[in-house]
Amino acid sequence: MSHFFSKTLSFVFALCLVIALSWPSLAPRHNSEAADLRGEAIWTHDPSRIIESGGKYYVFTTGDNLPVKTSTDLVNWTKGPSVLPKVPDWARKAVPAAKTDFVWAPDVILLGGKYYLYYSFSTFGSIVSVTGLLTSPTLDPANPAYKWTDEGLVVASREGSDFNAIDPAPILDAQGDLWMTIGSWNKGGIKLFKMDKTTGKIIGKAQTIAAGQATGPEAPYLHYRDGYYYLFENEGTCCAGLNSSYRIMMGRSKTVTGPYLDRDGKDLAKGGGSPFLASDGEKVGPGHIGIVRANGLDYFTFHFYDGRTNGVPTLGMQSVVWGPDGWPSAGADLRPGRYAIVSRASGQALGIYNNNFADGTPLDQAPYRGGPTQQWNVSPTGDGYYGISSMGSAKWIDLNECSAKDGTKIGHYPWFNNDCQRWRIEQVGPDTYRIISKGEKTALTLPGGVQTPQAQVQGWAWQGDVSQQWIFQPLP
């Protein structure tokens, strides 16, 4: 698609802003219904980062025998066989108060063709904890090479330790060196260790990178992007269901060892931290972030307590919106409702070509006139996706023949209940969204971002250009 992405779009940004000012000052509606994950996303606490292998996505969680869940589309999740038949004897000996095989807060990383799975073993409210390591050449239980090898102890904490040895999270820095953050709910805060890339074990002394917060910190996670290391950590009360005050905070640094400063320049090692995500509606107490890149977009994962199910811990996933200053924010889910859908590139509204209600009529753009052919009803399809129907024709936006070919026509048809009519609507900018087909991951695109009225919308592979970004203007 790059042949129609040109620098001439630069003047369009300004025009779009001018046009946007003429719209009513209504904010997009947000909630947690339509973009919910499905299947075994429920009963998920302390999720690891999501990792892709062999066309499947894997997430490991807190629970008996180290649970794992898998997905092929990041939406529908299935429970897999637990990793550990039992907690290793060395771990049980180190934490004698733990009487079950309940394992905490795992995380996983691929190193040299082998998967390194870190996990913790402890009891609630105690600082007597251990973090252990398992390795396997594959994540797929159907692969004959599948076997988790116990690599033993990584780090332990005892009464009197200045950190709690749970919530491990490894990271490869920009130079390819391995580090691990760890720590939970202790005045010593979050520690950073240098690690050996072959053994997966500690080779350096602990450095404190976050401490002094009023409650917490815990559940650290480091992410590198464009010259900055971003430290995410949790504060507030965890594990209290709908009474949880858990929230995700952040800071960043030019070096992996810190200092990590928040938006106001305060060091996280001295109590700093800027908000990233807190309770929102039915999503209560979000925590334990991880970041995965898929389908050309960064997503963050977390657990939350679902107000619709009396607080069942549930896996959540939303897009990461990177601001012009480099700071991330949490992408918002779009609430079902009526919208005008406006191209960020042209400032014109999505409509039906020539107001023709015939099946297959293509979609186009025109200055917004307020008629029903430029008004759209966005509704969940019940499986984690949206359908988008015209208020004029009552027909649904459709990717022609579910084709992945660039330049594919986007039309409207009666509801056929197929993947050609199912879409993900994901925030990619401060006020913009992308509209991605379920079946082929094709983006709704205004080729070239042209200003011409009646220019037709097409399906193209996602490139992140403004011609593929849309503003959802709520209608009364």
Buried (B, 14 or more C-beta within 10 A) or exposed (E): BEEBBEEEBEEBBEEBEEBBEEBEEEEBBBBBBBBBBBBBBBBBBBBBBBBBBEEBBBBBBBBEBBBBBBBEBBBBBBBBEBBBEEBBEEBBEBBEEBEEBBBBBBBBBEBEEBBBBBBBBBBEEBBBBBBBBBBBBBBBEEEEEEEBEBBBBBBBBEEEBBBBBBBBBBBBBEEEBBBBBBBBBBEBBBBBBBBEBEBBBBEBEBBBBBBBBEBBBBBBBBBBBEEBBBBBBBBBBBBBBBEBBBBBBBBBBEEBBBBBBBBEEBBBBEBBBBBBBBBBEBBBBBBBBBBBEBBBBBBBBBBBBBBEEEBBBBBBBBBBBBEEEEBBBBBBBBBBBBBBBBBBBBBBBBBBBEBEBEEEBBBBBBEBEEBBBBBBBBBBBEBBBBBBBBBBBEBBBBBBEBBBEBEBBBBBBEEEEEBBBBBBBBBBBEBBBBBBBBBBBBBBBBBBBBBEEEBBBBBBBBBBBBBBBBBBBBBE
